[in-house]
Amino acid sequence: MLILMTFGSIAIVVVLSVALAPYIRRYFAGGVCKSAARLDGKTALITGANTGIGKETARDLARRGARVIIACRDLSKGEAAASQIRAETGSERVLVRRLDLADTRSIKQFAEDFLKEENRLHILINNAGVMMCPYSHTVDGFEMQFGVNHLGHFLLTHLLLDLLKQSAPARIINVSSLAHNFGRIKFDDLQSERSYEGGLAYCQSKLANVLFTRELAKRLAGTGAQTTSELARHSSLIALTWSIFSFFIKTPWEGAQTNIYCAVAEELENVSGKHFSDCSPAFVAPQGRNEETAKRLWDVSCTLLGVQWD
């Protein structure tokens, strides 16, 4: 009797799983950007667009007519991605430039060259990042995840901000994560020198992205440039076991939809400082809404990078 009940229970679970599978998959896939907006005459810069979500974002913006610049550390991988995007979209306006966000000299050189070559920048998507890596430092001595995910994009945005303002209306999209919910800004140990746990360091860097967006929006008011952040829904632990949990993980195309939405949606034309997930407004954890923390992080970031940004 017990065996029959067990097999019966399993059968019910299997039947329900099959019946509900399309709905479950649709939930995990998230929202889809439905905007048909064209980007002819627009220039978009996407960091880390040689693979994954960044590559899918670049592909979509190229299809919309944008001049797309892929900024990544590995030029050969970047050119391979660009070649594929050119072939699939028919657009020859997909370029690759070297940028190492773990090296402030590389960031400054990239910005210097970019400002010489480009006279407009309408969309900046700070997409690149590292996740749960072993403890290590950037070239400048910052903890790798905080240095790349936050400080690298902070500096890049600072150096390109005047061009973005001149190109208004312009949009800056910072790719964060729902992991910010578990983050805390450890002002007494930002570089995790006293203790390090890869997951918590990642969460701190993603919270920093949210706070950066919040403070930047205040400073951009009235300039014609705006900023939003995407709170990506993913789990690094699940990603490591893709073969087991792939049914519940977004594909790169699905993951790129909110990036694209924030970059092109007409209804976001005058929206700044907001956060989105699955192409909809997203909940932000209390620590991501703290004005004092956002201002303090901004000032500390400027000090660490040796820049003045009032």
N, C-alpha and C positions, 0 to 999 in steps of 0.2 A: 504493500500500500504506500509506504514511504517512497519507494522507488518510482511508482507511478505518479505520485504527486510531484516529485522532483522533475521528472521528465515533462509533466504537464506544465509546470511553472516555466521551465526552460522554453517550451514550445510557445507559451503565451508571450514571453519576453521577445522571442525571435519574431513572432508575428507583429507585435507592436512596433518593434524596431524597424522592420521593413516598411510598415504602413506609415510610420512617422518620419522615416529617414529624410524625405524631401524637405519637410518642415524644419527638422533639426539642422540639416545642412544649410538651409536658407538663413537660419538664425546666425550660425557661425560665420557665414559669408559676409554678413553685414549689409550696409546700404550701398547703393550704386549711384554715382553721379549722373544725373539725367540732363544736365545742361548741354545744349548744343552750341554754346558760345564758340566763336572763332577767335583765333589769336594772331591773325595776320598782322605783320608789322610789329609784333611784340617779341621781346627777348626774355628768355627764362634761363636761370642758372640753377642747377640741381646738384647738390653734393652727393657723392656716393651713388651716382646713377648708372654705374656700370653693371649693376646686378639687382635682382629682387624688386622691391617696391619702387626704388628710385628709377630703375630701368623702365618699369611699366609706366611710371609717371612721365618719363621723358618720351616714351613712345606715343602716349596719348596727346601730349602737348604738341609734339611734332605733327601729328595727324591734324591738329587744329590750326596748323599754319605757323606756329611759333618758331623762332630761331632758338634752338635749344643748345645749351652748353653743359656738357657733362664734366663735372669737376671730380677727379678721383686720383688716388695715389698711384695706381698701376696703369700707365698709359696704354700698354698692350691690351689689357682687359677692357679699358675704356673704349679703345678704338674698335675692338671686336663687337662691343655692344652697339656703338654708333653705326658701324657698318650694317649690322642687322636691322637697326631701326630705319636707316636710310632705305634699305631694300624693301622693307615692309610698308613704309609710309610714302615712299616716293619723294621724300624731302631730302634735299642735299644740305639743308641748313641745320645739321646736327654736328656739333664740334666737340672736341675733347681737349681739356686743359688739365695740367697736373696740379694737384693740391693735396698736401699732406697736413691734415688737421692736427697731427701730433707734433707739429713743428711750426712755431710762430714765424720763423724766417720764411718758410714755404708759404704760409698764409699771406704774409706781407708782399712777397714777390708775386704771388698769384694776383693779388689785388692791384698791385702796381701795373702789371702787364694787362690786366683786364680793363683798367681805366684808360690805358693807351689805345687798346683795340676796339673797345665798345663805347658808343656814345649814349646808349640807353640800357636800362635794366628795369623791366616791369614786374618780374616775378623772381623771387629768391626763395628756394625751398631748401632749408637746412635739414637734410635728410640723413646724411651719413652718420654712422655711429658704431661704437664697439659695445659688446655685451658680455658681462660676466667673465672677463678675461682674468688670467692669473695676475697677481699684483705686479705692476710694472709702471714705468714713468714715461712721460712724453720727453721729447728732446729737451724741453725747458724745465723738466723736473716735476711736472704736475702728475698726480695720479692719473692713469691712462683714461679711465672712463669719464672722470670729471673734466680732464683736460681736453679730450676730443669732443665729447658729447655737448659740453657746455662752453668751456672757454674758447675752443677753436671756432665755434660758430658765433660766439659773442664777438670775437675779434673780427671775423670775416664780415659780419653784418655792420660793425662799426666802420670798417674801411670802405664799404660800398654804399653806405647810407646816403651820402650826398647825391650820388648818381641815381639812387632809387627815388629820392625826393624830386630830382630834376625830371624824372620820367613819369611822375604822378599822372594818373592813379597807378600806384604800385602796391604789390602785396608781398609780405614776408611770412612764410609758413615755417614754423618750428615743429619738427616731428618729435613728439614726446611719447608717453606711454601711460596706460592705466597703472603701470608700476609706480607712478609718482605717488599713488595712494599710500605706499609703504615707505616713502622716502622722508628723510629728515636732513636738513642742512646742518652739518656738524661744523659750525664756525670755529670750534676749538680744535678741529682735526680734519680740515677739508681734504687734505691729501692722504687721509687714512694711514698716517705714519704710525699711530699708536696701535691701531687695530684695523684689520681689513677682512671684509667678507664680500666676495664678488657681487652677490645679488644685492646686498644693501648699498654697495657703492654705485651700482647701476641705478637703483631706485633714487638715490640722491641726485645723480646726474639728470634723470628724467624730471624730477621735481624742479631742478634748476632751470630746465627748459620752460616749464610752465611759469615760473616766477619771472624769468627773462621776458617772456611774452607779455606778461601783465605790466611790468614796469616800462617796457619799450612802448607799449600802446599809449601810455600816459604821455610819454615824451614825443610821440608822433602826432598827437592831436593837432589838427589844423594844417598838416603838411601835405595831405593828399596821399601819404603812404600809410599803410595799415598792416597790422600783424595779427595772426591767429595761430593757434597750435592744434595739431592733431594728436589725440590721445589714442594711439594705436592699441588695439586689443590683441595681445599675443602673450605667449609664455615661453620663455627661453628653455625651460625644462622640457616642455612639450616639444619644442622645436628640435631638441636633441634626440627625441624618439619619434621622429616624423613617420617612420614606417608603421608605428603602432597607432598613432593618434591623428594621422593625416586627415581623416574624415572631419575632425573638429578644428582644423587649422586653415586660416585663410590662405588662398593662393596669392602669389605676388600681385596678380591683377585685382583680386578682391581687396587686398591690403592697400593698394594704391588709390582706391576710389575716394577716400576722404582727402588725401593730398590733392587730387585733381579737383574735387569739389571746392576746397578752400582757395584754389588757384584761379578757378574760372567762374564759379557760380555768380550770376548777376545779382542775386538777392544779398550777397555779402559785400557789395560794392562799398558800403559805408559802415561795415562792421569791423571793429578792431578790439583786440584784447580778449576775444572769446575763444572758447575751446570746443573742438568737435570730435566726434567719434561716430563712425558709420554714417557719415554725411548728415549728422544731426547734432544739435547742441549737446554738450557732454557735462556730466557732473565733475566738479573739480574738488579735490579733497581740501579740507579747511586749511592745511598748511600751504596749499597752493594758492590760497586767496589772502594770505597775510601780507598786507601792504608794507609793514615794517621789515619783514624778512626779505621781501622783494627788493626794497630800497637798499638794505644792508648788503645783500648779495651783489647787487649792481656795483656798489662802491668797492667791495672787496675784489670783484672781478677786474675792475679798472686798475686797482692797485697791483694785483698780481700780473696783469698784462702791461703795466706801465703806460696806460692811455688815459686821456682826459675825455670824458663823454658826458657833457652836461645836458 
